[in-house]
């Protein structure tokens, strides 16, 4: 036969079992030898209902793979079919493992196959199971119809109540399956761990009773999904994100004839359908069961979910009002407390070096009558009255000075006058001499000034060393500790007056003062006869 003649002949290359559904072939001897068949499926015999016994001659073709998905009764005493396969390059691999499922080997007496690993030719009768495949092939379930068409393994299960396992497309040399479980009573889809279910690329689950769809129920490589006429009211966000928003594998999705409920919980579904409507052919048929005149495409999202938006807005408004109200209340409290305890607050801020640029010492002490109270022993009065006082009171601006000789009431309670003198003076000048150390009243004045300075946390004491101190052992512990920890002015220092003026309060201007020492209602006037306010009132 010439090559041109061979090419002109119409060789049979593939047998399609679905082409014979509804019809029968009456012949019991069929000869397909000398064609170009590359595969053969025993399901074709079931589809065309060849009467038994029969003889099929497939010799001298190009058949590498023989498939079987449908269950067959095989050979029996009444039916001893024969399939001749001589002269075909049959491959011994996973696709041929079904031959052990129901002992189909008797159909292929004398047939041989070639092992893919060793390239050895073996008789099917001598072939061991472990030489074919490591996994167990699954035949088509009894309530299903399985066949190959184009590039897919089709599995139609119109009467199935549940699915435990499915044939894998690898058994028939394919990669994907099309599963049709429509018109059943499925409430939920099978888990994607079901054998053979993971290879399904198109799934028709229409006309069931499915109420929800989860990722764990869907094959990962799904390209088509039909969920029409079920009981779905919504789709969870994970499904929408995995199969639509973040993936383009799912090429078509049918969702009509479901009782979709349009409210706040389905907002994500509405957004997704409007975004991917090109992949949802029946998108304009998705009706809202609670809004008969609206579809998911035209439903007003603002009207569907007014409450959360309003609540969020109201919550934000309430929180804002509460925040503003609390802020105003706190500010008012701070203002009231500041004016009530203004001096204490300023002292605290000044002591902690906070806002020093706007708080001056003169403001903190403006309620005090005197700039300084001089504490000295009466033996040192000449130094105080003729040297210290004139230089302080005659400088510009002059300092107001309190001394017990001029400003104390003769016969008044001395401890009380000491306390008032210290508290009403911005500084306490201690004239430290041997006589001061030996004076009990002088040491009491120091302790009072020292305690006042500690309470306010500010330097209030100016210590002037006057003369030699020969008996330092007479120093009490508190005075000795103060001298050890603080510096003092020495009368013999050439810069004594400069240092003293620097240690005194820094005056901004001359402030008017009554120059009186107030003690429990009594006022002692500087340089004048002391009067008693209460006594005046009685007169």
C-alpha positions in Angstrom: 0.0 0.0 0.0 1.4 3.3 -1.0 1.7 6.2 1.6 -0.7 8.3 -0.4 -3.3 5.6 -0.3 -2.7 5.0 3.4 -3.3 8.7 4.2 -6.4 8.7 2.1 -8.0 6.0 4.1 -10.3 7.0 7.0 -8.8 5.2 9.9 -10.7 5.0 13.2 -8.7 6.9 15.9 -11.1 6.9 18.9 -14.3 5.2 20.1 -16.7 7.5 21.9 -19.2 5.4 24.0 -21.6 8.3 24.4 -22.2 8.3 20.7 -24.0 4.9 21.1 -26.2 5.7 24.0 -29.8 4.7 23.3 -28.8 2.4 20.5 -27.4 -1.2 20.2 -24.9 -3.0 18.1 -26.3 -6.4 17.1 -23.0 -7.9 16.0 -21.1 -10.2 18.3 -17.9 -10.1 16.2 -16.4 -6.7 15.6 -13.1 -6.1 13.8 -11.2 -2.9 14.5 -7.8 -4.3 13.6 -5.4 -2.3 11.4 -6.7 1.1 12.5 -5.1 3.9 14.5 -6.8 3.5 17.8 -4.5 4.8 20.6 -6.7 3.8 23.5 -9.7 1.6 24.2 -12.3 1.6 27.0 -14.4 -1.3 28.1 -17.1 1.2 29.0 -17.8 1.3 25.2 -18.9 -2.3 25.4 -21.4 -1.4 28.1 -22.7 1.7 26.3 -23.4 -0.1 23.0 -24.8 -3.2 24.7 -22.9 -5.8 22.6 -24.6 -9.2 23.2 -22.6 -11.9 24.8 -20.5 -13.9 23.9 -18.6 -11.5 21.6 -15.3 -11.1 20.0 -13.5 -7.8 19.6 -10.5 -7.7 17.3 -8.2 -4.7 18.1 -5.0 -6.2 16.7 -2.4 -4.0 15.1 -3.5 -0.7 16.3 -1.5 2.0 18.3 -3.3 1.2 21.6 -1.1 2.1 24.6 -3.8 2.4 27.3 -6.9 0.3 28.0 -9.4 1.8 30.4 -12.4 0.6 32.5 -14.5 2.8 34.7 -17.8 1.0 34.7 -18.3 -2.2 36.7 -18.6 -5.3 34.5 -19.8 -8.8 35.2 -16.7 -10.1 33.4 -16.6 -13.6 32.0 -18.9 -16.4 33.1 -19.9 -19.8 31.9 -22.6 -18.4 29.6 -20.5 -15.5 28.4 -16.9 -15.9 27.5 -15.9 -12.8 25.5 -12.6 -12.4 23.9 -10.6 -9.2 23.1 -7.7 -9.6 20.8 -4.9 -7.1 21.5 -1.9 -8.6 19.6 0.4 -6.0 18.0 -0.4 -3.1 20.3 2.2 -1.2 22.4 0.2 -1.5 25.6 1.9 0.2 28.6 2.0 -1.4 32.1 1.4 1.6 34.4 -1.1 3.1 36.8 -3.7 3.5 34.0 -3.8 -0.2 33.7 -4.1 -1.1 37.4 -7.9 -1.5 37.1 -7.4 -4.9 35.5 -7.0 -6.4 39.0 -10.2 -4.8 40.3 -12.5 -7.5 39.2 -10.1 -9.9 37.4 -10.5 -8.5 34.0 -7.3 -10.3 32.8 -9.3 -13.2 31.4 -10.5 -10.9 28.7 -7.0 -10.4 27.4 -5.6 -13.9 27.1 -2.2 -13.8 25.4 -1.9 -10.0 25.5 1.3 -8.4 26.5 2.4 -5.0 27.8 5.6 -3.0 28.1 6.8 -1.8 31.5 7.8 1.9 31.6 10.7 1.5 33.9 12.5 -1.6 32.5 11.0 -1.6 29.0 10.5 -5.4 29.4 7.6 -7.1 27.7 5.3 -9.1 30.0 2.2 -11.2 29.6 -0.8 -9.8 31.4 -1.4 -13.1 33.0 2.0 -13.0 34.7 1.9 -9.3 35.6 2.1 -8.6 39.4 0.0 -6.0 41.0 2.9 -4.0 42.4 4.4 -3.8 39.0 1.6 -1.6 37.8 0.7 1.1 40.4 1.1 2.1 44.0 -2.4 3.4 44.4 -5.7 1.6 44.3 -7.8 2.5 41.2 -11.5 3.2 41.9 -14.3 2.1 39.5 -17.2 4.3 38.7 -19.8 4.2 41.6 -22.8 2.1 40.9 -25.2 5.0 40.9 -23.1 7.1 38.5 -22.2 7.0 34.9 -18.6 7.6 33.9 -17.1 8.2 30.5 -14.4 10.2 28.8 -15.2 13.0 26.4 -12.7 15.5 24.9 -10.1 16.2 27.7 -12.3 15.4 30.7 -13.5 12.4 32.7 -17.2 12.9 33.1 -18.9 11.5 36.2 -22.7 11.8 36.2 -24.3 10.9 39.6 -28.0 11.8 39.2 -29.2 9.4 41.8 -26.5 9.5 44.4 -27.3 10.3 48.0 -23.6 10.7 49.1 -20.2 10.3 47.5 -17.5 8.3 49.2 -15.0 8.0 46.4 -14.7 8.8 42.7 -12.5 7.5 39.8 -9.4 9.5 39.2 -8.9 11.0 35.7 -5.4 9.5 35.7 -7.0 6.1 35.3 -8.0 7.1 31.8 -5.0 9.2 30.9 -6.6 12.5 31.7 -6.0 15.3 34.2 -9.4 16.7 35.1 -12.9 15.5 35.9 -16.3 16.9 35.4 -18.7 15.9 38.2 -22.4 16.3 37.9 -24.4 15.7 41.1 -27.4 17.9 40.1 -31.0 17.0 40.9 -30.2 15.2 44.1 -30.8 15.8 47.8 -27.3 17.0 48.8 -27.4 19.3 51.8 -23.6 19.8 51.8 -20.9 19.1 49.2 -18.3 16.3 49.7 -15.1 17.2 51.5 -12.2 17.9 49.2 -10.3 15.0 50.9 -12.7 12.5 49.1 -10.7 10.2 46.8 -10.9 11.4 43.2 -12.8 14.6 44.2 -9.7 16.8 44.2 -9.3 16.4 40.4 -12.7 17.8 39.6 -12.4 21.0 37.6 -16.1 21.5 36.9 -18.8 20.8 39.4 -22.5 20.9 38.7 -24.4 20.9 42.1 -27.6 22.6 41.0 -31.1 21.6 42.2 -30.0 20.3 45.6 -30.6 21.4 49.1 -27.3 23.0 49.8 -27.4 25.8 52.4 -23.7 26.8 52.7 -20.4 26.5 50.8 -17.0 26.1 52.5 -13.5 26.0 51.2 -13.0 22.5 52.6 -15.8 21.3 50.3 -14.4 22.5 47.0 -11.6 21.2 44.7 -8.6 23.5 44.6 -8.5 23.6 40.8 -12.1 24.3 40.2 -12.8 26.3 37.0 -16.6 26.0 36.9 -19.3 25.8 39.6 -23.1 25.6 39.3 -25.1 26.2 42.5 -28.4 27.1 40.9 -31.7 26.2 42.6 -30.3 25.5 46.1 -31.0 27.1 49.5 -28.1 29.5 49.7 -28.9 32.8 51.4 -25.3 34.1 51.4 -21.7 33.1 50.6 -19.0 33.4 53.3 -16.1 35.9 52.9 -13.5 33.1 52.7 -15.1 31.5 49.6 -15.5 34.9 47.9 -11.9 35.9 48.6 -10.3 32.5 47.6 -12.3 31.7 44.5 -13.2 35.2 43.1 -11.3 38.2 44.7 -7.9 36.6 44.8 -8.1 34.1 42.0 -8.9 33.8 38.4 -9.2 30.0 38.2 -13.0 30.0 38.6 -14.1 31.0 35.2 -17.9 30.7 35.7 -20.2 30.6 38.7 -24.0 30.1 38.5 -25.9 31.4 41.6 -29.5 32.1 40.5 -32.7 30.6 42.0 -31.4 30.8 45.5 -33.2 32.8 48.3 -30.5 35.5 48.7 -31.1 37.7 51.8 -29.9 41.2 51.2 -28.8 43.0 54.4 -25.6 44.1 56.1 -24.3 40.6 56.3 -24.3 40.2 52.5 -22.5 43.4 51.7 -19.3 41.6 50.8 -21.3 39.3 48.5 -22.9 42.4 46.8 -19.5 44.0 46.2 -17.9 40.8 44.9 -20.8 40.1 42.5 -20.7 43.6 41.0 -16.9 43.4 40.7 -16.8 39.9 39.0 -20.1 39.9 37.2 -18.4 38.8 34.0 -17.7 35.4 35.7 -21.2 35.1 37.0 -23.4 34.7 33.9 -26.7 34.8 35.8 -25.8 37.8 38.0 -28.8 39.8 36.9 -31.1 37.0 38.0 -30.0 37.0 41.7 -33.1 38.2 43.5 -33.2 39.4 47.1 -35.8 37.3 48.9 -36.5 40.2 51.3 -36.6 42.8 48.5 -38.8 41.3 45.8 -38.2 44.1 43.3 -34.4 44.2 43.7 -31.5 42.1 42.6 -28.1 41.9 44.1 -26.8 44.1 41.2 -29.2 47.0 41.8 -29.8 46.8 45.6 -28.9 50.1 47.3 -26.1 49.3 49.7 -26.7 52.4 51.8 -30.3 51.5 52.3 -29.5 47.8 53.0 -27.2 48.7 55.9 -28.2 52.1 57.4 -27.9 50.9 61.0 -24.2 50.1 61.3 -23.3 53.4 59.5 -25.6 55.4 61.7 -24.4 53.6 64.8 -20.8 54.1 63.9 -21.4 57.8 63.2 -23.4 58.2 66.5 -20.7 56.3 68.4 -18.1 58.6 66.9 -20.2 61.7 67.7 -20.9 60.5 71.3 -17.2 59.7 71.9 -16.2 63.1 70.5 -18.7 64.9 72.7 -17.7 62.9 75.8 -14.0 63.6 75.0 -14.7 67.3 74.6 -16.8 67.4 77.7 -14.2 65.6 79.8 -11.5 67.9 78.4 -13.5 71.0 79.4 -14.3 69.6 82.8 -10.6 68.8 83.4 -9.5 72.2 82.2 -12.1 73.9 84.5 -10.9 71.8 87.4 -7.3 72.7 86.7 -8.2 76.4 86.4 -10.2 76.3 89.7 -7.4 74.4 91.5 -4.8 76.7 90.1 -6.5 79.8 91.4 -7.2 78.2 94.7 -3.7 76.8 95.1 -1.9 79.2 92.8 1.0 79.8 95.1 1.5 76.1 95.9 1.4 75.2 92.2 3.9 77.9 91.3 6.2 76.8 94.1 6.0 73.2 93.0 6.7 74.1 89.4 9.5 76.4 90.4 11.1 73.8 92.6 10.9 71.1 89.8 12.4 73.5 87.3 9.2 73.4 85.2 8.1 76.6 83.3 10.9 78.6 85.0 10.8 81.1 82.1 7.3 82.2 83.1 7.5 81.8 86.9 9.8 84.2 88.8 10.7 84.0 92.5 9.3 87.4 93.2 5.9 86.2 92.1 6.1 83.3 94.5 7.0 85.5 97.4 5.0 88.6 96.6 2.8 88.0 99.7 5.7 88.2 102.0 6.3 91.4 103.9 10.1 91.5 104.2 13.0 90.7 102.0 15.0 89.3 104.8 14.9 88.5 108.5 18.3 88.9 110.3 18.9 86.3 113.0 21.8 87.2 115.3 23.0 87.2 118.9 22.5 90.4 120.8 26.3 90.7 121.3 26.5 91.3 117.5 23.9 94.0 117.4 26.4 96.7 116.6 27.6 94.9 113.4 24.0 94.3 112.3 22.6 97.8 113.1 25.5 99.9 111.9 27.0 97.9 109.1 24.7 95.2 107.7 21.3 97.0 107.9 22.4 100.4 106.4 24.0 98.7 103.3 20.9 96.6 102.7 18.3 99.3 103.3 20.1 102.2 101.6 21.0 100.3 98.3 18.9 100.8 95.1 16.4 99.3 95.2 16.4 99.0 99.0 15.7 95.8 100.8 13.1 95.6 103.6 14.7 93.9 106.6 13.1 92.5 109.7 15.0 92.3 113.1 13.8 91.3 116.5 14.9 94.6 117.9 12.8 96.8 115.6 9.9 94.6 114.6 9.2 92.4 117.6 6.7 93.2 120.3 8.4 93.4 123.7 6.8 90.8 125.9 5.2 88.8 123.1 5.6 85.1 122.8 9.1 84.7 121.3 8.7 81.3 119.5 5.6 82.6 117.8 7.4 85.8 116.6 10.3 83.7 115.4 8.0 81.6 113.2 6.2 84.7 111.8 9.4 86.5 111.1 10.8 83.6 109.1 7.5 82.9 107.2 7.0 86.6 106.3 10.6 87.0 105.0 11.9 86.0 101.6 15.3 85.2 103.2 16.7 84.5 106.6 20.2 85.9 107.2 22.1 84.1 109.9 25.0 86.0 111.4 27.0 83.0 112.6 29.4 84.0 115.3 30.7 82.5 118.6 27.9 84.4 120.4 25.3 82.9 118.0 26.4 79.4 118.7 26.1 80.0 122.4 22.6 81.5 122.2 19.6 79.2 122.5 17.2 81.6 120.9 19.5 82.2 118.0 19.8 78.5 117.3 16.0 78.2 117.5 15.7 80.9 114.8 18.1 78.9 112.6 16.1 75.6 113.1 12.9 77.4 112.2 14.4 78.9 109.1 16.0 75.6 108.1 12.7 73.7 108.5 10.8 76.3 106.4 13.5 76.1 103.7 13.1 72.3 103.7 9.3 72.4 103.5 9.4 74.7 100.5 12.3 73.0 98.8 14.1 76.3 98.2 17.2 78.0 99.4 16.0 80.5 102.1 19.0 80.8 104.4 22.0 83.1 103.9 24.8 82.2 106.3 27.3 84.9 107.2 30.4 83.9 109.2 31.3 86.8 111.5 34.4 86.6 113.5 36.3 83.5 114.7 34.5 80.5 116.0 36.7 79.1 118.8 34.4 76.6 120.3 33.1 74.6 117.3 32.2 71.8 119.6 29.2 73.8 120.8 27.6 73.6 117.4 24.5 71.5 117.6 24.1 68.6 115.1 21.6 70.3 112.8 23.7 73.5 112.4 26.9 71.5 111.9 25.3 69.3 109.3 24.0 72.4 107.4 27.5 74.0 107.4 29.0 70.8 106.1 26.5 70.6 103.2 26.1 74.3 102.2 28.4 77.3 101.5 28.4 80.5 103.5 29.6 84.1 103.2 32.6 85.3 105.1 32.6 88.8 106.4 36.3 89.1 105.6 35.7 88.3 101.9 36.6 91.3 99.7 33.5 90.5 97.5 31.3 90.1 100.5 28.7 92.7 99.5 28.5 91.6 95.9 27.8 88.0 97.0 25.3 89.1 99.6 23.3 91.2 97.2 23.3 88.3 94.7 22.0 85.9 97.4 19.2 88.3 98.3 15.9 88.3 96.4 16.3 89.7 92.8 13.9 92.6 92.9 12.1 93.8 89.7 11.0 97.0 91.2 10.1 98.7 94.5 6.9 97.2 95.9 4.8 99.1 98.3 4.7 97.5 101.8 3.3 98.3 105.2 6.6 97.1 106.7 4.7 95.4 109.5 5.1 92.0 111.0 1.7 90.3 111.5 1.2 87.9 114.3 -2.3 86.6 115.0 -4.0 89.9 114.3 -1.2 92.1 115.8 1.0 94.3 113.6 4.4 95.5 114.6 5.5 98.7 112.8 9.2 99.1 111.8 10.9 101.8 113.8 7.6 102.9 115.6 5.8 102.2 118.7 4.0 98.9 118.5 0.1 99.0 118.5 -2.4 96.3 119.0 -5.2 96.0 116.5 -7.5 94.3 118.8 -6.8 96.9 121.5 -7.6 99.7 119.0 -10.9 98.1 118.3 -11.7 97.8 121.9 -10.9 101.5 122.5 
